[in-house]
Amino acid sequence: MKIVDMKTYVVDPHGPGGRNWVFVKLITDNGIEGIGEAYDVPFNPQVTVQLIQSVAERFVIGTNPFNIETMWRNIYASGYDQHPDTTKLGIISGLEIACWDIIGKALDQPIYNLLGGKYHEKLRSYTYINPAPDAPPEKRNAQGNAEVAAERAAEYVKMGFTALKFDPVTPITVNSPYQLSIRTLENGEAVTRAVREAVGDRCDLLIGTHGEMTTSSAIRLAKRLEKYDPLWFEEPVPPENRDEMARVARHTSIPIATGERLSTKYEFRELLEKQAAQILQFPLGRVGGILEAKKIAGMAEAYYAQIAPHLYAGPIEAVANIQIDTCSPNFLIQESIETWGGFYAEILKEPIQWEEGYIIPPTKPGLGVELNEEVVQKYIYTGTGPALDVRYGPVYE
């Protein structure tokens, strides 16, 4: 079997779940097709497509899709850099996921059966606390307003969620890290307290900061929030300095979660060795693909660390995450885009199954889902600037 052709699609999402959904389809000489997704490569999406096409022409077309390790190493070492560059790793991930989809279909097995088998019958999931779609302006700050956050949290618990994420020290800024003001710290505590009071012990709280803080500020916030017993404190400082993240970890009882902006086993090895995080949040469309994620999950087991794959992308990365979750003993929880409805369901021939707070792993071969290409073509992005990120509120990843 050989890969003989490829296609790419840039979809303009119509609902929460990120921007610039970049899908890549690989086609074999016996007609099997596999789909992958490259997550958030930081360029105009049309440029991203050109990069994927260039890499595929050099290293993928004409090769056997079963040779994952060879393809991965050839692309990773190209340009003689051999470095965890997130652009290159996003491209590798999209192509690698598509190869696994082909492999699963060729063997008539879901991918998780090829990586150890089904360990979890269902997968616990969480979502961000978003404002209601029809919320008036005064009800749209569901992250930083204690009353609104508590009200929406209670509604999500009624839906069946047993864990909710929110960023109590918004707004996000790229000018980080910075020292939070006393007013911001107090409001962050007030939001967390209100959400805990609204959900009681029915729901875990996931503190979803975005690398906004200096180390000292992160420690100050953590001390305020410990009494509300969050399940994790996410990316308290920027991702590039694992020593400072480890310093935060040493100063709080809240488990540190991180990884959405990291890639490859090499960067996650450093996190584990420095004891900088206990929960790893790699996104399958950036980390290096399915096999790389499985290697990282295996490393994490030796440190008693757990995995909670990040998701702020389209449904193909989502189901790649689900495949790894299903076969990994140290899986903790999976980020959901609400209950996987709306455009997320429309763009798939069969939507991701979600029941009472849990994802039901697909049983069909490969990734277990297929894109609805009529819907894909209807929402193809053809512009020259960044695709619009349509959400119910501010941008959170």
C-alpha positions in Angstrom: 0.0 0.0 0.0 1.2 3.5 -0.9 -0.1 7.0 -0.4 -0.6 8.5 -3.8 -2.5 11.7 -3.3 -3.6 14.2 -0.7 -6.2 17.0 -0.3 -6.5 19.8 2.2 -9.5 21.7 3.5 -9.7 24.9 5.6 -13.0 25.2 7.3 -14.4 28.3 8.8 -16.0 27.1 12.0 -19.5 28.3 13.0 -19.5 28.0 16.7 -17.0 27.4 19.6 -14.0 25.3 18.9 -11.2 27.5 17.6 -10.3 29.0 14.2 -8.9 27.8 11.0 -9.8 24.1 11.1 -7.1 22.7 8.7 -7.9 19.1 7.6 -5.6 16.9 5.5 -6.8 13.8 3.6 -4.4 11.2 2.4 -5.4 8.7 -0.3 -3.8 5.3 -0.9 -3.4 3.4 -4.2 -6.1 0.9 -3.1 -8.6 3.7 -2.4 -8.5 3.9 1.4 -8.7 7.5 2.7 -7.5 8.9 6.0 -8.2 12.3 7.5 -6.0 14.3 9.9 -6.0 17.8 11.4 -3.2 20.3 12.0 -3.9 22.4 15.1 -3.4 26.2 15.2 -0.3 26.6 13.0 0.4 30.4 13.5 0.0 31.5 9.9 -2.7 32.5 7.5 -4.5 29.1 6.9 -3.8 29.2 3.1 -0.1 29.4 4.0 -0.5 26.5 6.4 -2.0 24.5 3.5 1.0 25.2 1.3 3.3 24.1 4.1 1.4 20.8 4.5 1.5 20.2 0.7 5.2 20.9 0.6 6.0 18.5 3.4 3.7 15.8 2.1 5.2 15.9 -1.4 8.7 15.5 0.0 8.1 12.9 2.7 4.7 11.3 2.5 3.5 10.8 -1.1 4.8 7.4 -2.4 5.3 6.0 1.1 3.6 3.2 3.1 1.2 4.7 5.6 2.1 2.0 8.1 5.7 3.4 8.4 4.8 6.0 11.0 8.1 6.1 12.7 10.1 6.6 9.5 7.8 9.3 8.3 7.9 11.1 11.7 11.7 11.0 12.0 12.2 12.1 8.4 10.0 15.2 8.8 11.1 16.0 12.3 14.8 16.1 11.3 14.3 17.9 8.0 16.1 21.2 7.7 18.7 19.8 10.1 17.0 21.4 13.1 15.5 18.4 15.0 13.7 20.7 17.4 10.1 20.8 18.8 8.9 23.6 16.5 5.1 23.9 16.8 4.6 24.7 13.2 6.4 21.6 12.0 4.8 19.5 14.7 1.3 20.7 13.7 2.0 19.6 10.1 3.5 16.2 11.3 0.4 15.7 13.5 -2.1 16.2 10.7 -0.3 13.9 8.4 0.4 11.3 11.1 -3.3 11.2 12.3 -4.4 10.6 8.7 -2.0 7.7 8.4 -3.4 6.1 11.5 -6.9 6.6 10.1 -5.8 4.6 7.0 -4.1 1.9 9.1 -7.2 1.4 11.2 -9.4 1.2 8.2 -7.0 -1.2 6.4 -7.1 -3.5 9.5 -10.8 -2.9 10.2 -10.0 -1.8 13.8 -10.4 1.4 15.8 -7.0 2.9 16.4 -7.1 2.3 20.2 -7.2 -1.4 19.5 -3.8 -1.1 17.7 -2.3 0.7 20.7 -3.2 -1.5 23.6 -6.9 -1.9 23.3 -9.9 -0.4 25.0 -9.1 0.4 28.7 -11.9 2.8 29.3 -15.5 2.1 28.3 -16.4 5.8 28.6 -14.4 9.0 29.0 -15.2 11.7 31.5 -15.3 15.1 29.9 -15.4 18.8 30.8 -16.2 22.1 29.1 -15.4 25.7 29.6 -18.1 27.8 31.3 -19.4 29.8 28.4 -22.2 32.3 28.4 -25.6 31.1 27.1 -25.9 31.6 23.3 -28.8 34.1 23.8 -27.3 35.8 26.8 -27.7 39.6 27.0 -24.6 41.8 27.3 -24.7 41.9 31.1 -24.7 38.1 31.2 -21.8 37.4 28.8 -18.9 37.5 31.1 -19.2 33.9 32.3 -15.5 33.7 33.3 -14.9 36.8 35.3 -18.3 37.7 36.8 -19.0 35.6 39.9 -22.8 35.7 39.6 -22.8 34.8 35.9 -20.2 32.1 36.4 -22.1 30.5 39.2 -25.4 30.5 37.3 -23.9 29.0 34.2 -22.0 26.4 36.2 -25.2 25.2 37.8 -26.8 24.8 34.4 -23.8 22.8 33.1 -24.1 20.4 36.1 -27.8 19.9 35.2 -26.6 18.8 31.7 -24.5 16.1 33.3 -21.0 17.7 33.5 -18.9 16.7 36.5 -16.1 19.1 35.8 -15.9 22.7 34.5 -13.1 24.9 33.5 -12.9 28.7 33.8 -10.3 31.4 33.9 -11.0 33.6 36.9 -8.2 36.2 36.1 -9.2 37.2 32.6 -8.7 39.0 30.2 -6.0 37.0 28.4 -3.1 39.0 27.1 0.0 38.2 25.1 1.9 40.6 27.3 2.7 38.1 29.9 3.8 37.2 32.5 2.6 40.0 34.6 1.8 40.6 38.3 -1.9 40.4 39.0 -3.4 43.3 40.9 -5.0 42.8 44.3 -8.4 43.6 42.8 -7.9 40.9 40.1 -6.8 38.4 42.8 -9.8 39.2 44.9 -12.2 38.8 41.9 -10.5 35.6 40.9 -11.2 34.2 44.4 -14.7 35.5 44.4 -15.5 33.8 41.0 -14.0 30.5 42.2 -15.9 30.7 45.5 -19.2 31.4 43.8 -18.7 28.5 41.4 -17.8 26.1 44.2 -20.9 27.2 46.2 -23.1 26.7 43.1 -21.9 23.1 42.3 -21.0 21.9 45.7 -19.3 18.5 45.6 -21.0 17.4 42.4 -18.4 19.0 40.1 -14.6 19.5 39.9 -13.3 23.0 39.3 -10.5 23.4 36.7 -8.7 26.7 37.0 -7.8 27.5 33.4 -5.3 30.3 33.4 -3.3 30.9 30.2 0.3 31.5 31.3 -0.6 35.0 32.3 1.2 35.3 35.6 4.7 35.8 37.0 5.7 32.9 39.3 5.1 35.0 42.4 1.6 36.0 41.2 0.7 32.5 40.4 1.7 31.3 43.9 -0.4 34.1 45.4 -3.4 33.2 43.4 -3.0 29.4 44.2 -2.9 30.1 47.9 -6.2 31.9 47.7 -7.8 29.1 45.6 -6.6 26.1 47.5 -9.5 26.2 50.0 -11.9 25.5 47.1 -10.1 22.3 46.2 -9.7 22.7 42.4 -8.7 19.6 40.4 -6.0 21.5 38.7 -4.2 24.9 38.1 -3.6 25.1 34.4 -0.5 26.7 32.9 0.1 29.2 35.7 3.1 30.7 34.0 4.2 30.8 30.4 5.2 27.4 28.9 8.9 28.1 28.0 10.3 28.0 31.5 9.7 24.7 33.1 11.8 25.5 36.2 9.4 28.3 37.1 6.4 26.1 36.6 8.0 23.6 38.9 8.5 26.4 41.5 4.7 27.0 41.4 4.1 23.3 41.8 6.2 23.2 44.9 4.3 26.0 46.5 0.7 24.7 46.1 -1.3 21.6 46.8 -3.3 22.1 43.6 -2.1 19.8 40.8 -0.4 21.7 37.9 -1.8 20.9 34.5 0.0 22.1 31.3 1.0 21.1 27.8 -1.3 22.8 25.2 1.6 24.8 23.9 4.2 22.1 24.0 5.1 19.3 21.6 7.0 16.0 21.4 8.1 13.6 24.1 11.2 15.8 24.6 9.4 18.8 26.0 7.1 16.6 28.1 10.1 14.6 29.5 11.4 17.9 30.9 8.1 18.7 32.6 8.0 15.3 34.2 11.7 15.2 35.3 11.4 18.7 36.9 8.1 17.7 38.6 6.5 20.8 37.0 3.2 19.2 36.2 1.1 16.2 37.3 -1.5 16.5 34.5 -0.4 16.6 30.8 -2.6 18.4 28.3 -1.1 17.7 24.9 -3.3 18.4 21.9 -3.0 15.6 19.3 -3.0 18.1 16.4 0.2 19.7 17.7 2.1 17.3 19.9 3.3 15.1 17.1 0.3 12.9 16.4 -1.2 9.8 17.9 1.9 7.6 18.4 3.9 10.5 20.0 1.0 11.1 22.4 1.0 7.4 23.3 4.7 7.6 24.1 4.2 10.6 26.3 1.3 8.9 28.1 3.5 6.0 28.7 6.3 8.2 30.2 3.8 9.9 32.4 2.7 6.6 33.9 6.1 6.1 35.4 5.7 9.4 37.2 2.1 8.7 38.3 1.1 11.6 36.1 -2.2 11.7 34.2 -3.3 12.9 30.8 -6.1 15.3 29.9 -5.7 16.1 26.2 -6.4 19.7 25.3 -8.9 20.6 22.7 -9.5 24.0 20.9 -9.7 22.7 17.4 -12.0 20.7 15.1 -13.6 17.3 15.5 -10.7 15.3 13.8 -8.3 16.4 16.5 -11.1 15.6 19.0 -11.5 12.0 17.9 -7.7 11.5 17.8 -7.6 12.6 21.4 -10.4 10.2 22.1 -8.5 7.3 20.6 -5.5 7.9 22.9 -7.8 8.5 25.9 -9.5 5.1 25.4 -6.3 3.1 25.4 -4.4 4.9 28.1 -4.7 3.7 31.8 -3.6 7.1 33.1 -6.3 9.1 31.3 -8.0 11.6 33.6 -10.5 13.7 31.6 -11.1 15.0 28.1 -11.8 18.6 27.1 -15.1 18.8 25.3 -16.6 21.5 23.1 -19.8 21.7 25.2 -21.8 18.6 24.4 -20.4 18.2 20.8 -23.6 19.6 19.2 -24.1 22.4 16.6 -21.5 22.7 13.9 -19.4 20.1 15.6 -22.1 17.5 14.9 -23.1 18.9 11.5 -19.6 18.5 10.0 -19.5 14.8 10.8 -21.6 12.1 9.2 -22.2 10.8 12.8 -21.5 13.1 15.7 -19.3 12.3 18.7 -21.4 10.5 21.3 -21.8 12.2 24.7 -24.0 10.9 27.5 -24.4 12.4 31.0 -20.9 13.9 31.2 -19.1 11.1 29.3 -17.8 10.6 25.8 -18.6 7.1 24.3 -15.6 6.0 22.3 -16.4 5.2 18.6 -16.1 1.5 17.5 -15.8 2.0 13.8 -12.3 1.5 12.1 -9.7 4.1 12.2 -10.7 7.4 13.9 -14.2 6.1 13.9 -15.8 9.2 12.2 -16.1 10.7 8.7 -16.3 14.3 7.6 -19.5 15.3 5.9 -17.9 16.7 2.8 -21.0 18.5 1.6 -20.9 20.5 4.8 -17.1 20.9 4.5 -17.5 22.4 1.1 -20.3 24.7 2.2 -18.0 26.3 4.8 -14.7 26.2 3.1 -12.6 29.3 4.0 -11.3 31.1 1.0 -10.2 34.4 2.5 -6.8 35.9 2.7 -6.8 36.8 6.4 -7.3 34.7 9.5 -10.6 32.9 9.7 -13.0 34.3 12.2 -13.1 32.7 15.6 -16.7 32.4 16.4 -17.4 31.8 20.1 -20.1 32.6 22.7 -17.7 34.9 24.5 -14.0 35.9 24.7 -11.4 33.7 23.1 -10.2 30.9 25.5 -8.0 28.0 24.6 
